[in-house]
């Protein structure tokens, strides 16, 4: 755990922000390359990036504030709501915000929604690979007590209180890297627009729910009946949505010329 990357005079730069930034830039670059495979000009991907980033930040921070209001924000100055340099983002909130951004972009620009969703989806997993490493450096999203050889200990003063815990951030990071590899492979073999997005909606909730089994940082009042975490509860809805889209989209797009191939690509 080393939250501070470096200092520029009185400005402190945190590893969380650095790694999240690297994840965003790497994911954007990868999406621009995938777009070329379908004839989509990189400028269109860069154009949509601002919508995605704004939606991600607003959604991720908004859900964090709602989830941890009593612990982190009640009775504190209002400007603490906007301090995200050291963390304080909820992944699913960011995903929902980013999805809203893509939907608005496609609607206002008359762009192919499901094709864009496919181009962007693998980058969600790639960005999350770096983002979870940022969580590790910050010390958030830590695990339950662990007696296995790869358990980790955080420094004195951390909320784990010196316990050896599961490196849940590393679990999630490596699983996201694997999901990215699967989606990149599937992208080059997709049969209909929206397939890769639907596949992410199915695969990620399963990997996330697995890592949640080892999380130890949730306050007791956030755990649902049976010990389910908020992320596991949301994962059920995300997975069901993915299965529904995977079944519905081929039927909806059947017979439409060029919807699943490069023929549907547009340049800006």
N, C-alpha and C positions, 0 to 999 in steps of 0.2 A: 504494500500500500504506500504509494508516493503521490499524493494528490497534486502537488505543485510541479509543473513541468519546468518553468523558469520564470524569472522576474525581469520586467523592463522598467527600471526605476521603481515607481510606486505601484505599477500595474503588475498584478500576479496572474500568470497564465496557468490554467489547470489542465492536467492530462485529460480529464473528462471532455472538456471542450475541444482539445486538440484531436483526440481520437474520434470523436463524433464528427468533427470537420473532415478528417481524413476519410471516414466512412462515407460521408455525403459526396465528396469529390470523386472518390473511387467508384461509387455506385453510379454517379452521373456519367462518368467516362465509359463505364461498362455498358450502360443503357444506350449511349450514343453509338457504340459499336454494334449492339444488337439491332438498333434501328436501321442501320445500313443494310443488314441482311434482308430487310423487308422494304428497302427503298425509301425509308424515312430519313430525311436530311437531319444531321446532328443539330442544326439550329432549332428544329422543332423540339427536340429533347431539352436543349438548353432553355428554350422559352418556357416550357412547362415546369422546369426545375424550380422557378421562383414560386409558383403556385404550390408545388409540393412542399417546399421547405417552409413556407409560411404556414400552411395547414398543419405540417408536422409539429412545429414549435408550439403553435397555439393549442392544438389538440393534446399534445403530450404534457405541456405545462398545466393546461386547464384540468386535465384528469388528475394530475398529481396534487394540485391545490385542493380539489374536491376530496380526494382520498385521504390526504394527510393534514387537513385543515386544523384539527385539534392539536396534533403533535407539533406542527412546524409553523403555523401561521396565526393562530388565535392570539390576540393581544399584542402582536408585533406590528411594526410599521408597514404601511401598505406597499412600500417599494420592495419589500422582500418577496412579493409575489413574482417579480420579474428577474430575480437573481438566479440564473440557471447555469452560471459558469462552473459551479461545483456539483452539478447534477440536479435532480429533482424533476425528472421527466418520466412519464409512464408510456411504455412502448405502444400498448393498444390504443391509448389516446392519440398518440402521434400517427398511428396507422389510420384511424378513423378520420383525423384531420387531413392527412395527405390524400385519402380517398375522396374526401369532399373537394379538395383542391383540383384533383384530376377531373372529377365530374363537372365542376364549374368550367374548367378550361375547355373540355370537350364540348360542352353545351354552348359556350360563348364563341368558340372558334369553329364550330361545326367539324370537329376532328373525330376520327374513328376511336371511340371510347375503349372498346375491348382490345383493339390492337395496341393502343398506348398502354393499357393496363398490363398486357403481356410483356411489352418492351421494358417496363419499369419494375415488374415484380421480382425478378431475380436480384435486382439491386437492393431490395428491402433486406434480403438475407445477407448480402455482402456488407451493407452498411451496419447491420446488427452485429456482424462479426467484430468489427472495430469498436462499436458502441459498448458492447459487453466488456471488452478489455478496459474501456474507460471506467466502467463500474468497478472493476477489480482495483484499478489504481485509486479510485475514490473511497472504496470500502463499502459501497452500498450493495444492496441485493445479495447479501452474504448468506451462507448456508447454515444448516443445522449442525449440531455436534457430530464429529466424524472421527472414527478410530482407524480409518484406512491410511495406508502409507502416503497417499497424495493429499491428505488433509492439510489445510493451511492455517496459520495463526496471524491475526492482525495485531498491530502495535498496541501498546498500553493506551487506554482511553477509548478504544473502539467499543462499539455497542456489543460485540461478541464476548467481551469481558475475559479475554485471554483464552477462550475455548479454542480447541482445534476444530475447524469446521470444514464442510464440503466446499470446494471451490466452484460454487454454482455459476459464477460468472464465466469461468473457463468451460464448464459443461455447455452452457448456452452458446458461447462463442463458437466452439468447435461444431456443435450441431448446426448452427446457422451457416457455417462454411460448407458443411455437407449438403444442406438444403440448397445453397447457392449452386453447387456443382450439379445436383440433380436437375434443377430448373434450367440451367444453361444447356445441359444435354437435351432436355425435353423441348426447349425452345426451338431447336433446329429440326425437330420432328413433329411439331404440333400439327393438329388436324383442323382446328378451328380457332378463330379469334376469341380470346378470353380463357383458353384452356390453361395457360400457364398461371394466370391470376387465380383461377379456380383451384389449380393444383397447390399453389402456395397457401390458399385458405384452408386446404385440407391437411397439408403436411405440417405447417408451422404450429398450429394449435396442439398437435400431438407431441412434437418435440418440446414445446414450451411447457405443456402439462407435465411432461416427464421431469424436467429440471425443477419445476415447482415443488415436486415431492421432497426436494432436498433444501428448500428455502427455509431460513430461520429468522428472517427480519420483519415478518408481518406482525403488527400489533394484534392482540387477541380479538379486538372488536372488529377486525377486518376478515376474520376467518368465518366461513359459512358453516352451516350444519354439516357434520361429517369431516370437518377440517379442510374443506376446499378453500383455496385461495381465490382472491378476486380474479386473477389471471386465468385460473382453471375454469371459473364460472364463465368468463367471457369467451374462453376458448371453445366451449360447447357451441355457443351461438355462431362463432366464426366458422367452425368446422361444418355445421349444418348448412350454413350459407354457401360454403364451397361445394359441398355435395350437390346442393340444389342447382347452382350455376353450372356445374359440370354436366348435369343431366339436361338442363333447360337450354343452354346456349347452342348446342349443335342443332336442336330442333328449330330454334328461333332463326338461326342463320342459314339453315338448309335452303338451298336454292337461290340464295342471294349471290349475285356474281361478284367474285373477288373478295369475299369477306374473310377468307381464311388464308389467303395467299398474299404474295407481294403485290398483286394487282390492286389491293386496297390501300397501298401505301400512298402517302401524300407528302409532298415537300411543302415547306412553309411559303 
